Amino acid sequence: MEIKQLKQVEVVTDVVCDVCNQSTKLQFGNLSAHWGDGSKHDGQRYELQLCEKCFFYALATLKKERADKYMFDKSFDPSNLDGFGLK
Ligand SMILES: [Zn+2]
């Protein structure tokens, strides 16, 4: 015999960007890390939820860092950065 009852369930209806504090309308990216043994930040956990604009700002910053670091390396091809981080 089935016994039915109406229950309230919490659901995520929005995620607010951790940088700009704007609604992501559930379209967001995660930046996370859990540092372990041997790292300078052993035991620390980080998790940021970013809106599309802030995510791509962070990605552009990391991409620029990579380009700056290897710009004088003869084997470095800047066109390889077009899909930086893209899977
Ligand atoms: Zn944002």
PDB file of the backbone (N, CA, C, O) and the ligand in Angstrom, with CONECT records:
HET     ZN  A 101       1
ATOM      1  N   MET A   1       0.840  -1.181   0.000  1.00  0.00           N
ATOM      2  CA  MET A   1       0.000   0.000   0.000  1.00  0.00           C
ATOM      3  C   MET A   1       0.882   1.240   0.000  1.00  0.00           C
ATOM      4  O   MET A   1       1.806   1.358   0.804  1.00  0.00           O
ATOM      5  N   GLU A   2       0.596   2.128  -0.878  1.00  0.00           N
ATOM      6  CA  GLU A   2       1.350   3.376  -0.953  1.00  0.00           C
ATOM      7  C   GLU A   2       0.704   4.425  -0.064  1.00  0.00           C
ATOM      8  O   GLU A   2      -0.510   4.631  -0.080  1.00  0.00           O
ATOM      9  N   ILE A   3       1.538   5.066   0.694  1.00  0.00           N
ATOM     10  CA  ILE A   3       1.048   6.163   1.520  1.00  0.00           C
ATOM     11  C   ILE A   3       1.655   7.441   0.966  1.00  0.00           C
ATOM     12  O   ILE A   3       2.879   7.570   0.931  1.00  0.00           O
ATOM     13  N   LYS A   4       0.871   8.345   0.551  1.00  0.00           N
ATOM     14  CA  LYS A   4       1.352   9.572  -0.083  1.00  0.00           C
ATOM     15  C   LYS A   4       1.161  10.764   0.835  1.00  0.00           C
ATOM     16  O   LYS A   4       0.194  10.875   1.588  1.00  0.00           O
ATOM     17  N   GLN A   5       2.140  11.646   0.727  1.00  0.00           N
ATOM     18  CA  GLN A   5       2.105  12.853   1.539  1.00  0.00           C
ATOM     19  C   GLN A   5       2.814  13.949   0.768  1.00  0.00           C
ATOM     20  O   GLN A   5       3.857  13.703   0.162  1.00  0.00           O
ATOM     21  N   LEU A   6       2.282  15.123   0.780  1.00  0.00           N
ATOM     22  CA  LEU A   6       2.914  16.267   0.137  1.00  0.00           C
ATOM     23  C   LEU A   6       4.060  16.752   1.015  1.00  0.00           C
ATOM     24  O   LEU A   6       3.867  17.015   2.202  1.00  0.00           O
ATOM     25  N   LYS A   7       5.288  16.874   0.420  1.00  0.00           N
ATOM     26  CA  LYS A   7       6.427  17.342   1.195  1.00  0.00           C
ATOM     27  C   LYS A   7       7.038  18.543   0.509  1.00  0.00           C
ATOM     28  O   LYS A   7       6.995  18.667  -0.716  1.00  0.00           O
ATOM     29  N   GLN A   8       7.599  19.416   1.300  1.00  0.00           N
ATOM     30  CA  GLN A   8       8.323  20.555   0.737  1.00  0.00           C
ATOM     31  C   GLN A   8       9.783  20.148   0.537  1.00  0.00           C
ATOM     32  O   GLN A   8      10.405  19.561   1.422  1.00  0.00           O
ATOM     33  N   VAL A   9      10.307  20.467  -0.627  1.00  0.00           N
ATOM     34  CA  VAL A   9      11.696  20.146  -0.935  1.00  0.00           C
ATOM     35  C   VAL A   9      12.396  21.432  -1.362  1.00  0.00           C
ATOM     36  O   VAL A   9      11.877  22.190  -2.181  1.00  0.00           O
ATOM     37  N   GLU A  10      13.579  21.670  -0.800  1.00  0.00           N
ATOM     38  CA  GLU A  10      14.346  22.849  -1.193  1.00  0.00           C
ATOM     39  C   GLU A  10      15.062  22.575  -2.512  1.00  0.00           C
ATOM     40  O   GLU A  10      15.716  21.545  -2.675  1.00  0.00           O
ATOM     41  N   VAL A  11      14.930  23.498  -3.438  1.00  0.00           N
ATOM     42  CA  VAL A  11      15.631  23.390  -4.704  1.00  0.00           C
ATOM     43  C   VAL A  11      16.389  24.692  -4.960  1.00  0.00           C
ATOM     44  O   VAL A  11      15.964  25.764  -4.530  1.00  0.00           O
ATOM     45  N   VAL A  12      17.497  24.585  -5.653  1.00  0.00           N
ATOM     46  CA  VAL A  12      18.272  25.775  -5.996  1.00  0.00           C
ATOM     47  C   VAL A  12      17.548  26.484  -7.133  1.00  0.00           C
ATOM     48  O   VAL A  12      17.318  25.899  -8.191  1.00  0.00           O
ATOM     49  N   THR A  13      17.195  27.728  -6.914  1.00  0.00           N
ATOM     50  CA  THR A  13      16.485  28.481  -7.953  1.00  0.00           C
ATOM     51  C   THR A  13      17.384  29.535  -8.593  1.00  0.00           C
ATOM     52  O   THR A  13      17.069  30.063  -9.660  1.00  0.00           O
ATOM     53  N   ASP A  14      18.488  29.833  -7.945  1.00  0.00           N
ATOM     54  CA  ASP A  14      19.435  30.790  -8.510  1.00  0.00           C
ATOM     55  C   ASP A  14      20.784  30.608  -7.827  1.00  0.00           C
ATOM     56  O   ASP A  14      20.864  30.097  -6.710  1.00  0.00           O
ATOM     57  N   VAL A  15      21.827  31.027  -8.502  1.00  0.00           N
ATOM     58  CA  VAL A  15      23.169  31.081  -7.937  1.00  0.00           C
ATOM     59  C   VAL A  15      23.671  32.487  -8.195  1.00  0.00           C
ATOM     60  O   VAL A  15      23.635  32.970  -9.327  1.00  0.00           O
ATOM     61  N   VAL A  16      24.137  33.140  -7.151  1.00  0.00           N
ATOM     62  CA  VAL A  16      24.645  34.503  -7.268  1.00  0.00           C
ATOM     63  C   VAL A  16      26.166  34.437  -7.431  1.00  0.00           C
ATOM     64  O   VAL A  16      26.848  33.717  -6.703  1.00  0.00           O
ATOM     65  N   CYS A  17      26.680  35.194  -8.390  1.00  0.00           N
ATOM     66  CA  CYS A  17      28.118  35.198  -8.662  1.00  0.00           C
ATOM     67  C   CYS A  17      28.890  35.689  -7.437  1.00  0.00           C
ATOM     68  O   CYS A  17      28.523  36.692  -6.826  1.00  0.00           O
ATOM     69  N   ASP A  18      29.963  34.974  -7.082  1.00  0.00           N
ATOM     70  CA  ASP A  18      30.777  35.342  -5.918  1.00  0.00           C
ATOM     71  C   ASP A  18      31.620  36.591  -6.156  1.00  0.00           C
ATOM     72  O   ASP A  18      32.157  37.152  -5.201  1.00  0.00           O
ATOM     73  N   VAL A  19      31.747  37.035  -7.387  1.00  0.00           N
ATOM     74  CA  VAL A  19      32.539  38.239  -7.671  1.00  0.00           C
ATOM     75  C   VAL A  19      31.636  39.469  -7.798  1.00  0.00           C
ATOM     76  O   VAL A  19      31.815  40.439  -7.061  1.00  0.00           O
ATOM     77  N   CYS A  20      30.681  39.444  -8.712  1.00  0.00           N
ATOM     78  CA  CYS A  20      29.877  40.644  -8.989  1.00  0.00           C
ATOM     79  C   CYS A  20      28.532  40.653  -8.282  1.00  0.00           C
ATOM     80  O   CYS A  20      27.796  41.637  -8.345  1.00  0.00           O
ATOM     81  N   ASN A  21      28.212  39.547  -7.606  1.00  0.00           N
ATOM     82  CA  ASN A  21      26.981  39.450  -6.819  1.00  0.00           C
ATOM     83  C   ASN A  21      25.704  39.523  -7.661  1.00  0.00           C
ATOM     84  O   ASN A  21      24.633  39.839  -7.141  1.00  0.00           O
ATOM     85  N   GLN A  22      25.817  39.234  -8.949  1.00  0.00           N
ATOM     86  CA  GLN A  22      24.642  39.240  -9.823  1.00  0.00           C
ATOM     87  C   GLN A  22      24.103  37.819  -9.982  1.00  0.00           C
ATOM     88  O   GLN A  22      24.831  36.839  -9.821  1.00  0.00           O
ATOM     89  N   SER A  23      22.837  37.734 -10.294  1.00  0.00           N
ATOM     90  CA  SER A  23      22.215  36.438 -10.560  1.00  0.00           C
ATOM     91  C   SER A  23      22.896  35.779 -11.765  1.00  0.00           C
ATOM     92  O   SER A  23      23.189  36.434 -12.765  1.00  0.00           O
ATOM     93  N   THR A  24      23.137  34.489 -11.647  1.00  0.00           N
ATOM     94  CA  THR A  24      23.710  33.766 -12.791  1.00  0.00           C
ATOM     95  C   THR A  24      22.605  33.096 -13.609  1.00  0.00           C
ATOM     96  O   THR A  24      22.866  32.547 -14.679  1.00  0.00           O
ATOM     97  N   LYS A  25      21.385  33.144 -13.106  1.00  0.00           N
ATOM     98  CA  LYS A  25      20.245  32.450 -13.733  1.00  0.00           C
ATOM     99  C   LYS A  25      20.607  30.986 -13.988  1.00  0.00           C
ATOM    100  O   LYS A  25      20.241  30.397 -15.004  1.00  0.00           O
ATOM    101  N   LEU A  26      21.334  30.429 -13.033  1.00  0.00           N
ATOM    102  CA  LEU A  26      21.787  29.022 -13.027  1.00  0.00           C
ATOM    103  C   LEU A  26      22.768  28.700 -14.153  1.00  0.00           C
ATOM    104  O   LEU A  26      23.003  27.531 -14.457  1.00  0.00           O
ATOM    105  N   GLN A  27      23.343  29.738 -14.776  1.00  0.00           N
ATOM    106  CA  GLN A  27      24.406  29.541 -15.767  1.00  0.00           C
ATOM    107  C   GLN A  27      25.692  30.067 -15.133  1.00  0.00           C
ATOM    108  O   GLN A  27      25.966  31.267 -15.176  1.00  0.00           O
ATOM    109  N   PHE A  28      26.470  29.173 -14.550  1.00  0.00           N
ATOM    110  CA  PHE A  28      27.660  29.604 -13.823  1.00  0.00           C
ATOM    111  C   PHE A  28      28.785  28.596 -13.996  1.00  0.00           C
ATOM    112  O   PHE A  28      28.571  27.451 -14.393  1.00  0.00           O
ATOM    113  N   GLY A  29      29.993  29.061 -13.684  1.00  0.00           N
ATOM    114  CA  GLY A  29      31.164  28.200 -13.719  1.00  0.00           C
ATOM    115  C   GLY A  29      31.762  28.113 -12.322  1.00  0.00           C
ATOM    116  O   GLY A  29      31.634  29.043 -11.526  1.00  0.00           O
ATOM    117  N   ASN A  30      32.413  26.998 -12.028  1.00  0.00           N
ATOM    118  CA  ASN A  30      33.052  26.799 -10.734  1.00  0.00           C
ATOM    119  C   ASN A  30      34.559  26.929 -10.855  1.00  0.00           C
ATOM    120  O   ASN A  30      35.168  26.444 -11.809  1.00  0.00           O
ATOM    121  N   LEU A  31      35.141  27.583  -9.882  1.00  0.00           N
ATOM    122  CA  LEU A  31      36.592  27.609  -9.735  1.00  0.00           C
ATOM    123  C   LEU A  31      36.852  27.029  -8.355  1.00  0.00           C
ATOM    124  O   LEU A  31      36.494  27.632  -7.344  1.00  0.00           O
ATOM    125  N   SER A  32      37.478  25.853  -8.313  1.00  0.00           N
ATOM    126  CA  SER A  32      37.636  25.213  -7.010  1.00  0.00           C
ATOM    127  C   SER A  32      38.987  24.543  -6.874  1.00  0.00           C
ATOM    128  O   SER A  32      39.636  24.196  -7.861  1.00  0.00           O
ATOM    129  N   ALA A  33      39.391  24.369  -5.630  1.00  0.00           N
ATOM    130  CA  ALA A  33      40.633  23.669  -5.323  1.00  0.00           C
ATOM    131  C   ALA A  33      40.546  23.108  -3.919  1.00  0.00           C
ATOM    132  O   ALA A  33      39.917  23.693  -3.037  1.00  0.00           O
ATOM    133  N   HIS A  34      41.176  21.980  -3.727  1.00  0.00           N
ATOM    134  CA  HIS A  34      41.346  21.406  -2.394  1.00  0.00           C
ATOM    135  C   HIS A  34      42.811  21.029  -2.284  1.00  0.00           C
ATOM    136  O   HIS A  34      43.256  20.026  -2.842  1.00  0.00           O
ATOM    137  N   TRP A  35      43.552  21.849  -1.557  1.00  0.00           N
ATOM    138  CA  TRP A  35      45.001  21.668  -1.476  1.00  0.00           C
ATOM    139  C   TRP A  35      45.345  20.622  -0.434  1.00  0.00           C
ATOM    140  O   TRP A  35      44.778  20.589   0.659  1.00  0.00           O
ATOM    141  N   GLY A  36      46.285  19.772  -0.800  1.00  0.00           N
ATOM    142  CA  GLY A  36      46.655  18.666   0.084  1.00  0.00           C
ATOM    143  C   GLY A  36      48.110  18.708   0.507  1.00  0.00           C
ATOM    144  O   GLY A  36      48.792  19.724   0.375  1.00  0.00           O
ATOM    145  N   ASP A  37      48.572  17.554   1.028  1.00  0.00           N
ATOM    146  CA  ASP A  37      49.941  17.390   1.520  1.00  0.00           C
ATOM    147  C   ASP A  37      50.969  17.912   0.530  1.00  0.00           C
ATOM    148  O   ASP A  37      50.886  17.643  -0.668  1.00  0.00           O
ATOM    149  N   GLY A  38      51.932  18.656   1.038  1.00  0.00           N
ATOM    150  CA  GLY A  38      53.011  19.142   0.195  1.00  0.00           C
ATOM    151  C   GLY A  38      52.728  20.480  -0.450  1.00  0.00           C
ATOM    152  O   GLY A  38      53.626  21.080  -1.041  1.00  0.00           O
ATOM    153  N   SER A  39      51.521  20.956  -0.354  1.00  0.00           N
ATOM    154  CA  SER A  39      51.215  22.268  -0.929  1.00  0.00           C
ATOM    155  C   SER A  39      51.358  23.340   0.157  1.00  0.00           C
ATOM    156  O   SER A  39      51.309  23.047   1.352  1.00  0.00           O
ATOM    157  N   LYS A  40      51.533  24.576  -0.284  1.00  0.00           N
ATOM    158  CA  LYS A  40      51.643  25.681   0.670  1.00  0.00           C
ATOM    159  C   LYS A  40      50.325  25.956   1.387  1.00  0.00           C
ATOM    160  O   LYS A  40      50.305  26.571   2.453  1.00  0.00           O
ATOM    161  N   HIS A  41      49.233  25.500   0.797  1.00  0.00           N
ATOM    162  CA  HIS A  41      47.910  25.776   1.362  1.00  0.00           C
ATOM    163  C   HIS A  41      47.232  24.487   1.833  1.00  0.00           C
ATOM    164  O   HIS A  41      46.013  24.338   1.743  1.00  0.00           O
ATOM    165  N   ASP A  42      48.042  23.575   2.329  1.00  0.00           N
ATOM    166  CA  ASP A  42      47.549  22.268   2.776  1.00  0.00           C
ATOM    167  C   ASP A  42      46.283  22.385   3.637  1.00  0.00           C
ATOM    168  O   ASP A  42      46.249  23.113   4.629  1.00  0.00           O
ATOM    169  N   GLY A  43      45.269  21.661   3.234  1.00  0.00           N
ATOM    170  CA  GLY A  43      44.029  21.614   4.007  1.00  0.00           C
ATOM    171  C   GLY A  43      43.013  22.685   3.636  1.00  0.00           C
ATOM    172  O   GLY A  43      41.882  22.658   4.121  1.00  0.00           O
ATOM    173  N   GLN A  44      43.401  23.625   2.784  1.00  0.00           N
ATOM    174  CA  GLN A  44      42.459  24.691   2.425  1.00  0.00           C
ATOM    175  C   GLN A  44      41.621  24.283   1.214  1.00  0.00           C
ATOM    176  O   GLN A  44      42.106  23.665   0.267  1.00  0.00           O
ATOM    177  N   ARG A  45      40.362  24.650   1.286  1.00  0.00           N
ATOM    178  CA  ARG A  45      39.422  24.396   0.180  1.00  0.00           C
ATOM    179  C   ARG A  45      38.932  25.735  -0.344  1.00  0.00           C
ATOM    180  O   ARG A  45      38.629  26.647   0.425  1.00  0.00           O
ATOM    181  N   TYR A  46      38.861  25.838  -1.647  1.00  0.00           N
ATOM    182  CA  TYR A  46      38.324  27.043  -2.279  1.00  0.00           C
ATOM    183  C   TYR A  46      37.223  26.633  -3.235  1.00  0.00           C
ATOM    184  O   TYR A  46      37.332  25.625  -3.932  1.00  0.00           O
ATOM    185  N   GLU A  47      36.173  27.416  -3.260  1.00  0.00           N
ATOM    186  CA  GLU A  47      35.142  27.201  -4.268  1.00  0.00           C
ATOM    187  C   GLU A  47      34.454  28.525  -4.555  1.00  0.00           C
ATOM    188  O   GLU A  47      33.874  29.148  -3.665  1.00  0.00           O
ATOM    189  N   LEU A  48      34.528  28.941  -5.807  1.00  0.00           N
ATOM    190  CA  LEU A  48      33.855  30.160  -6.250  1.00  0.00           C
ATOM    191  C   LEU A  48      32.890  29.795  -7.362  1.00  0.00           C
ATOM    192  O   LEU A  48      33.198  28.985  -8.236  1.00  0.00           O
ATOM    193  N   GLN A  49      31.728  30.404  -7.312  1.00  0.00           N
ATOM    194  CA  GLN A  49      30.760  30.232  -8.394  1.00  0.00           C
ATOM    195  C   GLN A  49      30.691  31.562  -9.129  1.00  0.00           C
ATOM    196  O   GLN A  49      30.398  32.602  -8.538  1.00  0.00           O
ATOM    197  N   LEU A  50      30.965  31.508 -10.428  1.00  0.00           N
ATOM    198  CA  LEU A  50      31.139  32.723 -11.222  1.00  0.00           C
ATOM    199  C   LEU A  50      30.114  32.805 -12.344  1.00  0.00           C
ATOM    200  O   LEU A  50      29.794  31.805 -12.987  1.00  0.00           O
ATOM    201  N   CYS A  51      29.601  34.022 -12.570  1.00  0.00           N
ATOM    202  CA  CYS A  51      28.718  34.240 -13.721  1.00  0.00           C
ATOM    203  C   CYS A  51      29.570  34.127 -14.992  1.00  0.00           C
ATOM    204  O   CYS A  51      30.796  34.045 -14.924  1.00  0.00           O
ATOM    205  N   GLU A  52      28.920  34.123 -16.118  1.00  0.00           N
ATOM    206  CA  GLU A  52      29.619  33.952 -17.396  1.00  0.00           C
ATOM    207  C   GLU A  52      30.672  35.045 -17.602  1.00  0.00           C
ATOM    208  O   GLU A  52      31.797  34.761 -18.014  1.00  0.00           O
ATOM    209  N   LYS A  53      30.297  36.302 -17.310  1.00  0.00           N
ATOM    210  CA  LYS A  53      31.222  37.420 -17.519  1.00  0.00           C
ATOM    211  C   LYS A  53      32.458  37.288 -16.626  1.00  0.00           C
ATOM    212  O   LYS A  53      33.582  37.450 -17.101  1.00  0.00           O
ATOM    213  N   CYS A  54      32.260  36.996 -15.345  1.00  0.00           N
ATOM    214  CA  CYS A  54      33.388  36.899 -14.408  1.00  0.00           C
ATOM    215  C   CYS A  54      34.232  35.655 -14.687  1.00  0.00           C
ATOM    216  O   CYS A  54      35.452  35.682 -14.521  1.00  0.00           O
ATOM    217  N   PHE A  55      33.589  34.569 -15.109  1.00  0.00           N
ATOM    218  CA  PHE A  55      34.339  33.360 -15.448  1.00  0.00           C
ATOM    219  C   PHE A  55      35.301  33.642 -16.599  1.00  0.00           C
ATOM    220  O   PHE A  55      36.474  33.271 -16.547  1.00  0.00           O
ATOM    221  N   PHE A  56      34.786  34.306 -17.644  1.00  0.00           N
ATOM    222  CA  PHE A  56      35.644  34.549 -18.806  1.00  0.00           C
ATOM    223  C   PHE A  56      36.676  35.639 -18.540  1.00  0.00           C
ATOM    224  O   PHE A  56      37.720  35.669 -19.192  1.00  0.00           O
ATOM    225  N   TYR A  57      36.406  36.525 -17.603  1.00  0.00           N
ATOM    226  CA  TYR A  57      37.418  37.493 -17.167  1.00  0.00           C
ATOM    227  C   TYR A  57      38.575  36.741 -16.494  1.00  0.00           C
ATOM    228  O   TYR A  57      39.746  36.998 -16.777  1.00  0.00           O
ATOM    229  N   ALA A  58      38.226  35.811 -15.601  1.00  0.00           N
ATOM    230  CA  ALA A  58      39.255  35.016 -14.917  1.00  0.00           C
ATOM    231  C   ALA A  58      40.037  34.182 -15.930  1.00  0.00           C
ATOM    232  O   ALA A  58      41.262  34.088 -15.855  1.00  0.00           O
ATOM    233  N   LEU A  59      39.321  33.581 -16.873  1.00  0.00           N
ATOM    234  CA  LEU A  59      39.980  32.758 -17.896  1.00  0.00           C
ATOM    235  C   LEU A  59      40.924  33.606 -18.744  1.00  0.00           C
ATOM    236  O   LEU A  59      42.034  33.173 -19.054  1.00  0.00           O
ATOM    237  N   ALA A  60      40.494  34.812 -19.123  1.00  0.00           N
ATOM    238  CA  ALA A  60      41.332  35.698 -19.929  1.00  0.00           C
ATOM    239  C   ALA A  60      42.594  36.093 -19.162  1.00  0.00           C
ATOM    240  O   ALA A  60      43.670  36.203 -19.750  1.00  0.00           O
ATOM    241  N   THR A  61      42.466  36.305 -17.861  1.00  0.00           N
ATOM    242  CA  THR A  61      43.611  36.653 -17.021  1.00  0.00           C
ATOM    243  C   THR A  61      44.614  35.498 -16.984  1.00  0.00           C
ATOM    244  O   THR A  61      45.821  35.713 -17.095  1.00  0.00           O
ATOM    245  N   LEU A  62      44.113  34.292 -16.827  1.00  0.00           N
ATOM    246  CA  LEU A  62      44.990  33.115 -16.797  1.00  0.00           C
ATOM    247  C   LEU A  62      45.623  32.870 -18.163  1.00  0.00           C
ATOM    248  O   LEU A  62      46.791  32.492 -18.255  1.00  0.00           O
ATOM    249  N   LYS A  63      44.858  33.083 -19.204  1.00  0.00           N
ATOM    250  CA  LYS A  63      45.367  32.908 -20.570  1.00  0.00           C
ATOM    251  C   LYS A  63      46.487  33.908 -20.850  1.00  0.00           C
ATOM    252  O   LYS A  63      47.495  33.559 -21.466  1.00  0.00           O
ATOM    253  N   LYS A  64      46.311  35.149 -20.398  1.00  0.00           N
ATOM    254  CA  LYS A  64      47.334  36.173 -20.584  1.00  0.00           C
ATOM    255  C   LYS A  64      48.595  35.808 -19.804  1.00  0.00           C
ATOM    256  O   LYS A  64      49.707  35.994 -20.298  1.00  0.00           O
ATOM    257  N   GLU A  65      48.428  35.296 -18.604  1.00  0.00           N
ATOM    258  CA  GLU A  65      49.580  34.878 -17.785  1.00  0.00           C
ATOM    259  C   GLU A  65      50.365  33.791 -18.532  1.00  0.00           C
ATOM    260  O   GLU A  65      51.595  33.816 -18.574  1.00  0.00           O
ATOM    261  N   ARG A  66      49.650  32.864 -19.102  1.00  0.00           N
ATOM    262  CA  ARG A  66      50.291  31.773 -19.855  1.00  0.00           C
ATOM    263  C   ARG A  66      51.031  32.335 -21.077  1.00  0.00           C
ATOM    264  O   ARG A  66      52.171  31.957 -21.343  1.00  0.00           O
ATOM    265  N   ALA A  67      50.389  33.223 -21.803  1.00  0.00           N
ATOM    266  CA  ALA A  67      51.005  33.816 -22.997  1.00  0.00           C
ATOM    267  C   ALA A  67      52.256  34.613 -22.602  1.00  0.00           C
ATOM    268  O   ALA A  67      53.288  34.508 -23.265  1.00  0.00           O
ATOM    269  N   ASP A  68      52.171  35.406 -21.529  1.00  0.00           N
ATOM    270  CA  ASP A  68      53.320  36.208 -21.082  1.00  0.00           C
ATOM    271  C   ASP A  68      54.490  35.322 -20.671  1.00  0.00           C
ATOM    272  O   ASP A  68      55.649  35.654 -20.921  1.00  0.00           O
ATOM    273  N   LYS A  69      54.180  34.210 -20.049  1.00  0.00           N
ATOM    274  CA  LYS A  69      55.220  33.313 -19.535  1.00  0.00           C
ATOM    275  C   LYS A  69      55.993  32.613 -20.659  1.00  0.00           C
ATOM    276  O   LYS A  69      57.187  32.344 -20.533  1.00  0.00           O
ATOM    277  N   TYR A  70      55.296  32.328 -21.746  1.00  0.00           N
ATOM    278  CA  TYR A  70      55.925  31.534 -22.812  1.00  0.00           C
ATOM    279  C   TYR A  70      56.149  32.297 -24.106  1.00  0.00           C
ATOM    280  O   TYR A  70      56.514  31.693 -25.114  1.00  0.00           O
ATOM    281  N   MET A  71      55.939  33.617 -24.106  1.00  0.00           N
ATOM    282  CA  MET A  71      56.014  34.383 -25.360  1.00  0.00           C
ATOM    283  C   MET A  71      57.379  34.294 -26.052  1.00  0.00           C
ATOM    284  O   MET A  71      57.454  34.411 -27.276  1.00  0.00           O
ATOM    285  N   PHE A  72      58.447  34.090 -25.298  1.00  0.00           N
ATOM    286  CA  PHE A  72      59.776  34.016 -25.914  1.00  0.00           C
ATOM    287  C   PHE A  72      60.250  32.587 -26.145  1.00  0.00           C
ATOM    288  O   PHE A  72      61.368  32.364 -26.610  1.00  0.00           O
ATOM    289  N   ASP A  73      59.406  31.635 -25.823  1.00  0.00           N
ATOM    290  CA  ASP A  73      59.707  30.222 -26.052  1.00  0.00           C
ATOM    291  C   ASP A  73      59.420  29.919 -27.529  1.00  0.00           C
ATOM    292  O   ASP A  73      58.293  30.086 -27.994  1.00  0.00           O
ATOM    293  N   LYS A  74      60.446  29.475 -28.259  1.00  0.00           N
ATOM    294  CA  LYS A  74      60.298  29.255 -29.705  1.00  0.00           C
ATOM    295  C   LYS A  74      59.240  28.200 -30.036  1.00  0.00           C
ATOM    296  O   LYS A  74      58.638  28.248 -31.108  1.00  0.00           O
ATOM    297  N   SER A  75      59.010  27.256 -29.133  1.00  0.00           N
ATOM    298  CA  SER A  75      58.027  26.211 -29.419  1.00  0.00           C
ATOM    299  C   SER A  75      56.600  26.630 -29.048  1.00  0.00           C
ATOM    300  O   SER A  75      55.645  25.880 -29.252  1.00  0.00           O
ATOM    301  N   PHE A  76      56.476  27.842 -28.499  1.00  0.00           N
ATOM    302  CA  PHE A  76      55.141  28.298 -28.078  1.00  0.00           C
ATOM    303  C   PHE A  76      54.363  28.845 -29.263  1.00  0.00           C
ATOM    304  O   PHE A  76      54.839  29.728 -29.978  1.00  0.00           O
ATOM    305  N   ASP A  77      53.164  28.317 -29.465  1.00  0.00           N
ATOM    306  CA  ASP A  77      52.289  28.777 -30.542  1.00  0.00           C
ATOM    307  C   ASP A  77      51.065  29.454 -29.908  1.00  0.00           C
ATOM    308  O   ASP A  77      50.204  28.775 -29.348  1.00  0.00           O
ATOM    309  N   PRO A  78      50.986  30.802 -29.997  1.00  0.00           N
ATOM    310  CA  PRO A  78      49.876  31.520 -29.349  1.00  0.00           C
ATOM    311  C   PRO A  78      48.495  31.059 -29.811  1.00  0.00           C
ATOM    312  O   PRO A  78      47.519  31.201 -29.075  1.00  0.00           O
ATOM    313  N   SER A  79      48.405  30.510 -31.021  1.00  0.00           N
ATOM    314  CA  SER A  79      47.089  30.059 -31.499  1.00  0.00           C
ATOM    315  C   SER A  79      46.585  28.861 -30.688  1.00  0.00           C
ATOM    316  O   SER A  79      45.393  28.554 -30.704  1.00  0.00           O
ATOM    317  N   ASN A  80      47.502  28.182 -29.976  1.00  0.00           N
ATOM    318  CA  ASN A  80      47.078  27.069 -29.119  1.00  0.00           C
ATOM    319  C   ASN A  80      46.255  27.559 -27.921  1.00  0.00           C
ATOM    320  O   ASN A  80      45.582  26.771 -27.258  1.00  0.00           O
ATOM    321  N   LEU A  81      46.319  28.875 -27.653  1.00  0.00           N
ATOM    322  CA  LEU A  81      45.557  29.414 -26.521  1.00  0.00           C
ATOM    323  C   LEU A  81      44.102  29.708 -26.883  1.00  0.00           C
ATOM    324  O   LEU A  81      43.308  30.054 -26.008  1.00  0.00           O
ATOM    325  N   ASP A  82      43.744  29.576 -28.157  1.00  0.00           N
ATOM    326  CA  ASP A  82      42.366  29.861 -28.562  1.00  0.00           C
ATOM    327  C   ASP A  82      41.355  29.037 -27.772  1.00  0.00           C
ATOM    328  O   ASP A  82      40.294  29.540 -27.403  1.00  0.00           O
ATOM    329  N   GLY A  83      41.675  27.799 -27.518  1.00  0.00           N
ATOM    330  CA  GLY A  83      40.767  26.937 -26.768  1.00  0.00           C
ATOM    331  C   GLY A  83      41.260  26.649 -25.365  1.00  0.00           C
ATOM    332  O   GLY A  83      40.993  25.581 -24.813  1.00  0.00           O
ATOM    333  N   PHE A  84      41.987  27.611 -24.781  1.00  0.00           N
ATOM    334  CA  PHE A  84      42.583  27.445 -23.450  1.00  0.00           C
ATOM    335  C   PHE A  84      41.527  26.986 -22.424  1.00  0.00           C
ATOM    336  O   PHE A  84      40.565  27.702 -22.147  1.00  0.00           O
ATOM    337  N   GLY A  85      41.723  25.806 -21.880  1.00  0.00           N
ATOM    338  CA  GLY A  85      40.805  25.282 -20.862  1.00  0.00           C
ATOM    339  C   GLY A  85      39.555  24.630 -21.419  1.00  0.00           C
ATOM    340  O   GLY A  85      38.783  24.031 -20.670  1.00  0.00           O
ATOM    341  N   LEU A  86      39.344  24.736 -22.725  1.00  0.00           N
ATOM    342  CA  LEU A  86      38.131  24.192 -23.334  1.00  0.00           C
ATOM    343  C   LEU A  86      38.259  22.678 -23.516  1.00  0.00           C
ATOM    344  O   LEU A  86      39.264  22.200 -24.042  1.00  0.00           O
ATOM    345  N   LYS A  87      37.259  21.934 -23.088  1.00  0.00           N
ATOM    346  CA  LYS A  87      37.280  20.460 -23.217  1.00  0.00           C
ATOM    347  C   LYS A  87      36.307  20.023 -24.281  1.00  0.00           C
ATOM    348  O   LYS A  87      36.174  18.827 -24.542  1.00  0.00           O
TER     349      LYS A  87
HETATM  350 ZN    ZN A 101      30.032  37.820 -11.952  1.00  0.00          ZN2+
END
